[in-house]
Amino acid sequence: MLITIPEFQRFQHVFTAHIRNPKVDARPNGIEARRMRIYNELVYNNIESALLICFPVLKKVLGRRLWARLLRAFIAKHRCYAPFFRQIPDEFIQFLQTEWSSTSDYPKFILELSHYEWTELALSISTGAPDWDRIDRAGDLFQKHPILNPVLESLHYSWPVHRIGPRIRVAPKETFLLVFRDSNDQIQFAEINAFTSRLLSLLKTTNYTGQAALETIIQESCHPVPEVVMQSGLAILHDLHARGVLLGVKCDYEKEAIKPPIVNQIG
């Protein structure tokens, strides 16, 4: 059965196709070029404004020409499903990771740099919050199971993305970074080492005590002096706690909810 598309829908398809890719798809018949240009610029500028909240460094590093080409490719090729402007950076990351093919004139670190910048926005708007009823803030980090800040990412890159800038070029280097939201709702960044990254990974995915996590690392590394690892690890646990990365330890009990008083009924 042949389905006839109404004329207004055909017009809409041509109209939006031109906005997405004005150099490839012609503008609709009967629309003045000057007026069509206004729509093109509105869409481009609005999407760019949403992205620059998240990716200011990326634009400066790429420069105007490469940035514009990348943004044009995003508008032309990607189909956004998120209905909110604040989610456009999420869609942009998906585009870079799954649809975009880099060329030799783009830096090799572009995917990692964009992910690093996006992480800050993702954590700043996260709705995650500690369950303080299940956390003993002054508990023993060594003997009990440490609880991680729920708004935290431990990142592993091939480039030192936190050092990249418009006039700063870097060589590839394995890099471990910690990004988290502190008690004042501020996003904090810290460069860490592979040891701390592995320790956080264990504490996040298991119910290990601090001691058990450090013993696992000792076994994995075959370190010749386990006592040194234990001492260093304990110091790191306390430092992470002081920074707000670790919030305390898992309670051995749950605080009882306050029960309403019993009221005698008469009658």
C-alpha positions as CSV (number, residue, x, y, z in Angstrom):
1,M,0.0,0.0,0.0
2,L,1.4,3.3,-1.1
3,I,1.4,5.9,1.7
4,T,1.2,9.5,0.6
5,I,3.1,12.0,2.8
6,P,1.2,15.2,3.3
7,E,2.8,18.2,1.6
8,F,3.5,20.0,5.0
9,Q,5.4,17.0,6.2
10,R,7.5,16.9,3.0
11,F,8.2,20.6,3.6
12,Q,9.3,19.9,7.2
13,H,11.7,17.1,6.1
14,V,13.3,19.4,3.5
15,F,13.4,22.3,6.0
16,T,15.0,20.4,8.8
17,A,17.4,18.5,6.5
18,H,18.7,21.8,5.3
19,I,19.2,23.1,8.8
20,R,21.1,20.0,9.8
21,N,23.4,20.1,6.7
22,P,23.0,23.3,4.7
23,K,26.0,22.6,2.5
24,V,24.5,19.3,1.3
25,D,20.7,19.6,1.5
26,A,19.1,22.5,-0.4
27,R,16.7,24.8,1.3
28,P,13.0,24.5,0.6
29,N,11.5,26.1,-2.5
30,G,10.0,29.5,-1.9
31,I,12.1,30.3,1.2
32,E,14.4,33.2,0.9
33,A,18.1,32.4,1.6
34,R,18.4,35.3,4.0
35,R,15.5,34.1,6.1
36,M,16.6,30.5,6.0
37,R,20.0,31.6,7.2
38,I,18.4,33.0,10.4
39,Y,17.0,29.5,11.2
40,N,20.3,27.9,10.5
41,E,22.2,30.3,12.8
42,L,19.6,30.0,15.6
43,V,19.9,26.2,15.7
44,Y,23.7,26.2,15.5
45,N,24.1,28.9,18.1
46,N,21.7,27.4,20.6
47,I,23.4,24.0,20.4
48,E,26.8,25.5,20.6
49,S,25.7,27.5,23.7
50,A,24.6,24.3,25.4
51,L,27.9,22.5,24.6
52,L,30.2,25.4,25.6
53,I,28.8,25.2,29.2
54,C,30.5,21.7,29.3
55,F,33.4,21.9,26.7
56,P,35.1,25.3,26.9
57,V,38.6,23.9,26.8
58,L,37.8,21.5,23.9
59,K,36.7,24.5,21.7
60,K,39.8,26.5,22.6
61,V,42.1,23.6,21.9
62,L,40.5,22.8,18.6
63,G,40.2,26.4,17.4
64,R,37.3,27.9,15.5
65,R,37.6,25.8,12.3
66,L,37.9,22.3,13.7
67,W,35.3,23.1,16.4
68,A,32.8,24.3,13.8
69,R,33.4,21.3,11.6
70,L,32.9,18.9,14.6
71,L,29.7,20.7,15.7
72,R,28.4,20.7,12.2
73,A,29.0,16.9,12.0
74,F,27.1,16.5,15.3
75,I,24.1,18.5,14.1
76,A,24.0,16.7,10.7
77,K,24.5,13.1,11.9
78,H,23.3,12.6,15.4
79,R,19.7,12.0,16.4
80,C,19.1,13.4,19.9
81,Y,16.6,11.6,22.1
82,A,17.1,13.7,25.3
83,P,14.4,16.4,25.5
84,F,16.4,18.9,27.6
85,F,19.1,21.3,26.6
86,R,21.2,20.3,29.6
87,Q,21.4,16.8,28.2
88,I,22.9,17.9,24.8
89,P,26.4,17.4,26.2
90,D,25.5,13.8,27.0
91,E,24.3,13.4,23.4
92,F,27.5,15.0,22.2
93,I,29.7,12.5,24.1
94,Q,27.6,9.6,22.6
95,F,28.2,11.0,19.2
96,L,32.0,11.3,19.7
97,Q,32.2,7.8,21.1
98,T,30.0,5.9,18.7
99,E,29.4,7.8,15.5
100,W,32.3,10.2,14.8
101,S,35.4,9.2,12.9
102,S,38.4,11.4,13.7
103,T,40.7,12.7,11.0
104,S,44.5,13.3,11.2
105,D,44.0,17.1,11.8
106,Y,42.2,16.4,15.1
107,P,44.3,15.8,18.3
108,K,44.4,12.2,19.4
109,F,43.3,13.1,22.9
110,I,40.0,14.6,21.8
111,L,37.8,11.7,23.2
112,E,39.5,11.7,26.5
113,L,39.5,15.5,26.9
114,S,35.8,15.8,26.1
115,H,35.0,12.9,28.5
116,Y,37.0,14.6,31.3
117,E,35.1,17.9,30.7
118,W,31.8,16.2,30.6
119,T,32.4,14.4,33.8
120,E,32.4,17.7,35.7
121,L,29.0,18.6,34.4
122,A,27.6,15.1,35.0
123,L,28.7,15.1,38.7
124,S,27.6,18.7,39.3
125,I,24.0,17.8,38.4
126,S,24.0,14.3,39.9
127,T,21.1,13.6,42.3
128,G,23.2,11.1,44.3
129,A,23.3,11.7,48.0
130,P,24.8,9.8,51.0
131,D,22.6,7.6,53.1
132,W,23.9,8.9,56.4
133,D,21.8,6.5,58.4
134,R,24.0,3.7,57.1
135,I,27.3,5.5,57.6
136,D,29.5,5.8,60.7
137,R,31.6,8.9,60.0
138,A,34.1,8.2,62.7
139,G,34.4,4.4,62.0
140,D,37.6,2.4,61.6
141,L,38.6,2.6,57.9
142,F,41.0,-0.3,58.3
143,Q,38.8,-2.8,60.1
144,K,35.4,-1.8,58.6
145,H,34.1,-1.3,55.0
146,P,34.7,2.3,53.9
147,I,31.8,4.1,52.1
148,L,32.6,6.1,49.0
149,N,31.1,9.5,48.2
150,P,28.2,8.6,45.9
151,V,29.1,11.5,43.5
152,L,32.5,10.4,42.4
153,E,34.4,9.2,39.4
154,S,37.8,7.5,39.3
155,L,39.1,8.1,35.7
156,H,41.8,6.4,33.8
157,Y,43.2,8.0,30.6
158,S,46.1,7.6,28.2
159,W,46.7,11.4,28.2
160,P,47.1,13.9,31.0
161,V,43.9,15.6,30.0
162,H,43.8,17.9,33.1
163,R,47.0,19.6,31.8
164,I,45.8,20.3,28.2
165,G,45.1,23.9,27.2
166,P,45.0,26.1,24.1
167,R,48.7,26.6,24.2
168,I,49.7,23.5,26.1
169,R,50.6,20.3,24.2
170,V,51.3,17.1,26.1
171,A,52.7,13.7,25.3
172,P,50.8,10.5,26.0
173,K,51.0,9.4,29.6
174,E,48.9,7.0,31.7
175,T,46.9,9.2,34.0
176,F,44.6,8.6,36.9
177,L,42.2,11.3,38.0
178,L,39.6,11.6,40.8
179,V,36.6,13.9,40.4
180,F,34.0,14.2,43.2
181,R,31.5,16.6,44.7
182,D,32.4,17.8,48.2
183,S,30.2,18.7,51.1
184,N,29.9,22.3,49.8
185,D,28.5,21.0,46.4
186,Q,31.8,22.0,44.7
187,I,33.4,19.7,42.1
188,Q,36.9,18.8,43.2
189,F,39.7,17.3,41.0
190,A,42.8,15.4,42.1
191,E,45.5,13.5,40.3
192,I,46.0,10.1,41.9
193,N,48.2,7.1,41.2
194,A,47.4,3.6,40.0
195,F,47.6,2.3,43.6
196,T,44.9,4.7,44.8
197,S,42.8,4.1,41.7
198,R,42.8,0.3,42.4
199,L,42.0,0.8,46.0
200,L,39.0,2.9,45.2
201,S,37.9,0.3,42.6
202,L,38.0,-2.4,45.2
203,L,36.1,-0.4,47.8
204,K,33.5,0.5,45.3
205,T,32.7,-3.0,44.0
206,T,33.1,-5.1,47.1
207,N,32.4,-5.2,50.8
208,Y,36.1,-5.4,51.6
209,T,37.4,-3.7,54.7
210,G,40.2,-1.3,54.2
211,Q,42.6,-4.0,55.3
212,A,41.2,-6.6,53.0
213,A,41.4,-4.3,50.0
214,L,45.0,-3.5,50.8
215,E,45.8,-7.2,51.2
216,T,44.3,-7.8,47.7
217,I,46.6,-5.2,46.2
218,I,49.6,-6.7,47.9
219,Q,48.7,-10.1,46.4
220,E,48.2,-8.6,43.0
221,S,51.4,-6.6,43.0
222,C,53.6,-9.2,44.7
223,H,55.1,-6.4,46.7
224,P,58.3,-7.5,48.5
225,V,57.5,-5.5,51.6
226,P,53.8,-5.8,52.5
227,E,54.2,-3.7,55.6
228,V,55.1,-0.7,53.5
229,V,51.9,-1.1,51.4
230,M,49.8,-1.4,54.5
231,Q,51.2,1.7,56.1
232,S,51.0,3.7,52.9
233,G,47.5,2.4,52.2
234,L,46.3,3.4,55.7
235,A,47.6,6.9,55.2
236,I,45.8,7.1,51.8
237,L,42.5,5.9,53.4
238,H,42.7,8.7,56.0
239,D,43.6,11.3,53.4
240,L,40.7,10.3,51.2
241,H,38.4,10.5,54.3
242,A,39.7,14.0,55.1
243,R,39.0,15.1,51.5
244,G,35.5,13.8,51.5
245,V,36.1,11.0,49.0
246,L,35.4,8.4,51.8
247,L,32.5,9.4,54.0
248,G,33.1,6.9,56.8
249,V,32.4,3.2,57.2
250,K,29.3,1.0,56.9
251,C,27.3,0.9,60.1
252,D,27.0,-2.4,61.9
253,Y,23.5,-1.3,62.7
254,E,20.8,0.8,61.1
255,K,19.4,3.7,63.1
256,E,15.9,3.0,64.2
257,A,13.2,5.2,62.8
258,I,11.5,7.4,65.4
259,K,8.2,5.8,66.2
260,P,5.1,7.8,67.1
261,P,3.8,7.6,70.6
262,I,1.1,5.0,71.4
263,V,-2.2,6.8,72.0
264,N,-4.8,5.0,74.1
265,Q,-8.1,5.0,72.4
266,I,-11.2,5.4,74.6
267,G,-14.6,4.2,73.7
